[in-house]
Amino acid sequence: MSLKIRRIALTNFRKFRDPFVLDGLTDGLNVIIEPNETGKSTLLEAMRAAFFIRHNTANRLARSYAPHGEAVAPQIEIGFEARGDEWQVNKRFLKGASVEVRGPNGRAQGEDAEAQLQALLGARRDTSQAGDAAAHGALGLLWVGQAQALEVTAPGDIVRDSVRATLEAEVGTIMPDSYVRCCAPISPRRITCFLRRSWPRRRAIAGTRARICTTASSASASPKRLASSRRRVMTVPRSGPVPSLAIPASTPSIPTRQCSTP
């Protein structure tokens, strides 16, 4: 869900005792550059209050919205776009607390307005004293307060449920049983394909190994035949003709010597 802020108006909200309006916000990135202590973080807190904090709460967080030492009613008005429609929320805290939400289907007030706002933003009711970011849904992850940029907070159940629902809507159910159903007809074919591709390779490897062993055996036997032939030559009798020797063709030729009788 896309949320585009178009206009922010504050009255009696912390630093902004006098009415303050920030409008002209456009699509894309809007950067506000001002000196310290001019109210940049206060604007961010006002948006969070308008979207996520109930109008009739009187907890510590809501009481901090009023300017210090003044018994007034903080008021916030925000114009924004959500889901392709234009919306406007007006909230008043503490004295005469009220809320009004205007959208494409008309106007809602009180509890109906709070429920409509929560459904629109994907949030749930926040009953904590200091504001629970986990109750603000996925949009709450974008609200990074001052000195909180390096803090990493795990998303709450509402964020995980929202992300899972979005993924299921886009690519279908991703639960384990569906994964099994999808893989059941595929796995046997994959195994068969793997085996068919590997069997010829295994046979070729086995044949190569057998030839290597045969060659190695022949190579190891050749020195033995050569040594045996040499022994036969050395044991020729001193008298009589020299016996002929049959030397294997695979062995190196052996130089002969003429034997004579005394």
C-alpha atoms as one frame of an Amber mdcrd trajectory, in Angstrom:
protein
   0.000   0.000   0.000   1.334   3.427  -0.933   0.861   6.394   1.388   1.529
   9.914   0.136   1.406  12.855   2.509   0.031  16.017   0.872  -0.599  18.445
   3.712   0.082  18.784   7.458  -1.548  21.375   9.734  -0.806  21.668  13.476
  -2.195  23.756  16.316  -1.070  23.615  19.951   1.164  20.642  19.254   4.367
  20.907  21.302   6.514  23.606  19.685   3.731  24.713  17.382   1.513  26.757
  19.667   0.383  28.896  16.750  -1.205  27.320  13.671   1.379  25.844  11.327
   0.771  24.454   7.809   3.106  22.460   5.593   1.635  21.811   2.149   2.802
  21.383  -1.420   4.251  17.929  -0.728   4.654  15.989  -3.960   5.292  12.429
  -5.097   8.710  10.979  -4.442  11.122  12.185  -1.803  10.353  15.377   0.118
  13.282  16.707   2.150  12.792  19.226   4.942  15.969  21.115   5.860  15.829
  23.433   8.860  18.124  24.321  11.789  17.999  22.372  15.017  15.065  22.887
  17.374  12.733  24.178  14.650  10.281  21.268  14.854  11.281  18.669  12.253
  10.965  15.788  14.705   7.741  17.342  16.014   6.226  17.098  12.525   7.134
  13.431  12.392   5.600  12.830  15.815   2.434  14.691  14.779   1.977  12.391
  11.769   2.411   9.323  13.958  -0.138  10.702  16.428  -2.679  11.409  13.691
  -2.363   7.971  12.131  -1.780   5.605  15.039  -2.631   7.161  18.440  -6.260
   7.078  19.519  -7.870  10.467  19.962  -9.438   9.707  23.364  -6.316   8.331
  25.025  -4.896  10.219  27.997  -1.649   8.310  28.469   1.759   9.832  28.971
   2.405  10.072  25.249  -0.805  11.965  24.524  -0.168  14.385  27.400   3.250
  15.179  25.930   1.581  16.591  22.814   0.403  19.705  24.613   2.879  22.626
  24.843   4.730  22.585  28.152   2.731  24.147  30.961  -0.384  24.843  28.879
  -3.783  23.191  29.264  -4.787  23.228  25.626  -6.001  20.690  23.088  -3.401
  19.601  20.481  -4.913  19.387  16.998  -3.599  17.713  13.848  -4.930  17.709
  10.317  -3.330  15.601   7.574  -4.306  15.274   3.936  -2.949  12.165   2.230
  -3.464   9.621  -0.525  -3.826   5.910   0.144  -4.825   3.112  -2.216  -5.348
   5.609  -4.966  -7.892   7.747  -3.071  -7.690  11.077  -1.272  -8.178  11.054
   2.509  -8.142  13.527   5.352  -7.855  12.921   9.089  -8.495  15.497  11.824
  -7.623  14.641  15.420  -7.930  16.546  18.651  -6.385  15.245  21.882  -7.083
  15.822  25.594  -9.703  18.586  25.904 -12.709  17.885  23.697 -10.969  14.890
  22.112 -12.366  14.007  18.696 -11.464  12.423  15.358 -12.896  12.694  11.883
 -11.862  10.793   8.756 -12.988  11.790   5.297 -12.550   9.525   2.320 -14.117
   8.410  -0.949 -17.098   6.908   0.905 -17.888   9.970   2.997 -17.150  10.969
   6.573 -16.702   8.930   9.760 -16.278  10.104  13.356 -15.351   8.674  16.745
 -14.798   4.948  17.012 -15.944   4.370  13.432 -13.277   6.771  12.221 -10.570
   5.063  14.288 -11.579   1.638  12.969 -11.606   2.920   9.397  -8.179   4.468
   9.819  -6.719   1.284  11.296  -8.121  -0.824   8.466  -6.792   1.618   5.878
  -3.261   1.715   7.336  -3.043  -1.915   8.431  -2.650  -1.071  12.122  -4.334
  -2.228  15.327  -5.397  -0.519  18.509  -2.469   0.746  20.561  -3.116   0.550
  24.310   0.453   1.162  25.497   1.526   4.184  27.526   4.416   5.292  25.327
   3.271   4.045  21.922   3.910   0.538  20.616   5.507   0.518  17.161   4.468
  -3.113  16.691   0.819  -1.992  16.706   1.390   0.434  13.856   1.840  -2.197
  11.189   4.264  -2.061   8.282   4.035   1.721   8.029   5.180   2.005  11.617
   8.584   0.663  10.561   9.101   3.848   8.565   8.628   6.116  11.574  12.213
   6.537  12.780  12.396   9.037  15.589  15.251  11.271  16.610  18.316   9.332
  17.873  16.680   6.041  16.811  18.271   5.592  13.387  20.665   2.880  14.600
  18.086   0.949  16.618  16.924  -2.289  15.025  13.551  -3.542  16.198  12.079
  -6.854  15.092   8.709  -6.459  13.347   5.644  -7.484  15.290   3.025 -10.087
  14.418   0.906  -7.610  12.501   3.818  -6.802  10.176   4.654 -10.456   9.589
   0.998 -11.264   8.903   0.734  -8.329   6.527   3.853  -9.318   4.608   2.750
 -12.941   4.365  -0.730 -11.943   3.186   0.801  -9.710   0.525   3.092 -12.480
  -0.719   0.253 -14.983  -0.797  -1.855 -12.564  -2.788   0.937 -12.071  -5.313
   2.348 -15.578  -5.805  -0.255 -17.839  -4.196  -0.119 -19.762  -0.963   3.427
 -20.462   0.197   2.677 -22.793   3.106   4.687 -26.051   3.400   1.821 -28.353
   2.319   1.500 -26.430  -0.938   5.226 -26.749  -1.464   4.973 -30.506  -1.045
   2.064 -30.670  -3.489   4.066 -28.726  -6.043   7.224 -30.769  -5.611   5.555
 -34.213  -5.518   5.191 -34.633  -9.320   8.511 -32.916 -10.010  10.935 -34.766
  -7.727  10.617 -38.261  -9.366  11.172 -36.772 -12.821  14.175 -34.859 -11.550
  15.688 -38.010 -10.038  15.060 -40.028 -13.230  16.630 -37.325 -15.340  19.645
 -37.204 -13.054  20.140 -40.967 -13.160  19.754 -41.180 -16.917  22.371 -38.509
 -17.335  24.735 -40.093 -14.819  24.592 -43.796 -15.828  26.550 -43.450 -19.117
  29.058 -41.311 -17.326  29.480 -43.886 -14.581  29.948 -46.703 -17.144  32.571
 -44.686 -18.996  34.424 -43.957 -15.777  34.328 -47.622 -14.747  35.692 -48.737
 -18.155  38.503 -46.211 -17.980  39.437 -47.363 -14.506  39.524 -51.030 -15.676
  41.835 -50.165 -18.578  44.102 -48.234 -16.235  44.338 -51.226 -13.894  45.111
 -53.603 -16.783  47.831 -51.315 -18.091  49.306 -50.941 -14.642  49.353 -54.730
 -14.190  51.129 -55.223 -17.502  53.633 -52.532 -16.651  54.375 -54.091 -13.293
  54.778 -57.554 -14.868  57.330 -56.437 -17.492  60.223 -55.869 -15.043  59.601
 -59.331 -13.590  59.865 -60.997 -17.034  63.010 -59.011 -17.775  64.659 -60.084
 -14.522  63.752 -63.739 -15.167  65.311 -63.623 -18.620  68.520 -62.142 -17.255
  68.772 -64.888 -14.645  68.425 -67.515 -17.373  71.201 -65.905 -19.347  73.541
 -65.866 -16.361  72.977 -69.577 -15.660  73.926 -70.854 -19.158  76.317 -73.953
 -18.889  80.000 -73.406 -19.759  79.970 -76.233 -22.340  77.601 -76.848 -25.165
  75.687 -74.503 -27.364  74.037 -71.421 -26.034  70.316 -71.996 -25.687  68.060
 -69.587 -27.488  65.986 -67.275 -25.360  62.470 -66.119 -26.122  62.271 -62.522
 -24.958  58.850 -60.912 -24.972  58.399 -58.213 -27.591  57.224 -55.811 -24.907
  60.490 -55.964 -22.974  63.682 -54.176 -23.977  66.264 -56.198 -25.930  69.005
 -57.756 -23.835  72.586 -57.596 -25.089  74.013 -61.151 -25.449  77.569 -62.298
 -24.920  79.518 -65.174 -26.497  80.344 -67.977 -24.088  83.524 -70.061 -24.763
  84.762 -73.285 -23.292  88.109 -73.536 -21.665
